[in-house]
């Protein structure tokens, strides 16, 4: 994302429900309701141990041809562009979005438009803001630390330093 000047972020909708179950695994998802109904999942339900990893692997595989400008992380796709080959940053970004949307259409991946951001100077990525000025913490995420009261004794100081130490590892 270095040197990029325009960004978009897409949130894929109903991610797990877009991945079909392997035929032999469908009976393993069976449930019986109190009313006597018998249900089997035909798509990966939420809560299965490997569902997140399977979905992430699937999206990464399907979008591999655009990963140079549209990396993905689970149900999020981050598009970044800059001026290249005599085209403006906006023209390149539109081209990148068209290529990504064509792939999504082909593989029947759907975006949640309410959570999408298009043509921004910075976007939220994993708790940080990424933009043309680099990466910095999301102010909303660090507000609690900034508003933390000044420790007045050793116990409160240790609590604050422990929280700070744990958050700096992330």
N, C-alpha and C positions, 0 to 999 in steps of 0.2 A: 504494500500500500504506500510505500515510500514514493515521494514525488507526485502522488496523485493529488488532484485539486477538486474533484467532484465525486460525491459518494451517494450510494443508495443502500438501503437495507431491506431485505424481504424476510417475512416470517411465513414459513410453510404451514399451511392449515391442516389439521387432523393428520399429522405425520404418520403415526403408527397405523392408522386406519387406511393408509394407502398402500401398505405392504401386505401382499397375500400370504396366507399361511401355506406351508408345505402340506400337500395332500395327506401325507402320513401323520402329520401332527394335529390335524383338525380334531380327531376324537379325544386328544389329550386336553382340549380346552372345554369339553362338555360340562354343562351345568344343568341341574334339574331344579325347576322352580317349585314353590309350594303348591301352585295351581296345576302341577303335572306337566307343564311345558318342558321341553328338552331343547337346549340351545347349544350350538357349536359355533365357535368363531371361525369365520372364513378369512378374516384379516387379523393382523397381529393386534391383540388387545393391550391396553395399558396395563402395566403391572407384571408382565413377564420379565424374567431376569435379564434376558438378552435383547429385549425389544429396543432399548435405546441404542445399543451398539449395532444391531442389525439395521435400524433405520439410518443411523449415521453412515454406515458403510454403503448402504444403498444410494443415499443422496450423493455422497462423495463419488461413487462410481458413475452415476448417471450424469453428473455435472463435471466430470473430469476434463472435458474438452474446453471448458471455460474457466478453469481454476486459476489461470494467470491473472484474470481480472475479476473473478467472482468466487472467492473461496467460500466454503460452507462449514458450518459447525452445527451439527444436529439439525434443528429446524430453521436455522438462520443462514441467509446467504448475503454476503457483503460485496457490493459491486463498487469498484473504484476505477477512475479513469483520469487521464491527463491528455493534453494536446499532443498529437503524434502524426507523423506523415502528412503534414500540411492541413490536418483537420483540427478544428477547435476542440476544447475539452468537452463541450456540450455535444458536438457531433459524435465524438468517440463514445461518450457515455450512452447516447441514444443507440448507437450501433451495438455496444456491449449489452444493453438491456434487451434489444431485439433478439440477439443471439441467445441470451439466457431464456427469454420468454418462449422462443421457438423450441428449445430443449425441454422446458417445463411442459409445454403443450404436448410435445411428442411423448413424454413419459408420464403424462397425466399427474403432474405435481401442481398443487394449487396454493396460492398465497392468500394470507389473511390481510386484505387491504387496509383494515383498520390499524394494523401494526406496522405497515410498510412506510418507509421514508424514501423519497425520491429527490435526487438532485440537490443534496444538502452539502454544506461546506464541512460538516462533521457528523458522524453517526455514533450511536452507542454500540460498543463491542465488548461483551463480557465484563461489564462494570466500568469500562473506561470510555472516554470519548476519543475517537480517532478522526483526524482531519488533516488538512494541509499543513497545519502547524505541529504535527506529530501526535503523540499519545499522551493524554493526561487523565487523572482520575475524574470520574463523574462527580460533580459537586454535590449532587443529591446523595451519593453514596458516602461521602466523607463528612457531610454536614453533622452527623451525630458526633463524630470525633471532635470536630471544631467547636461544637457547642457543649462538650463535656465540661463539667465544672472543675475548677482548679482543685487538685487534691489538697486536703488540709491535714492529712496525717500519713504515716508510713503505710498503713493498710490500704488506704485509697490510692496512694501512689503506686503500690505494687499491683493493684487491680488494673489501673490504667496502663501501666507498662506491660502487663501480661496481655491485655487486649491489643495493644499496639504491636507487640511482638508477633502475636498470632496473625494479625491482619497483614503484616509486612511479608509474611511467608507466602501468602496467596498470590 
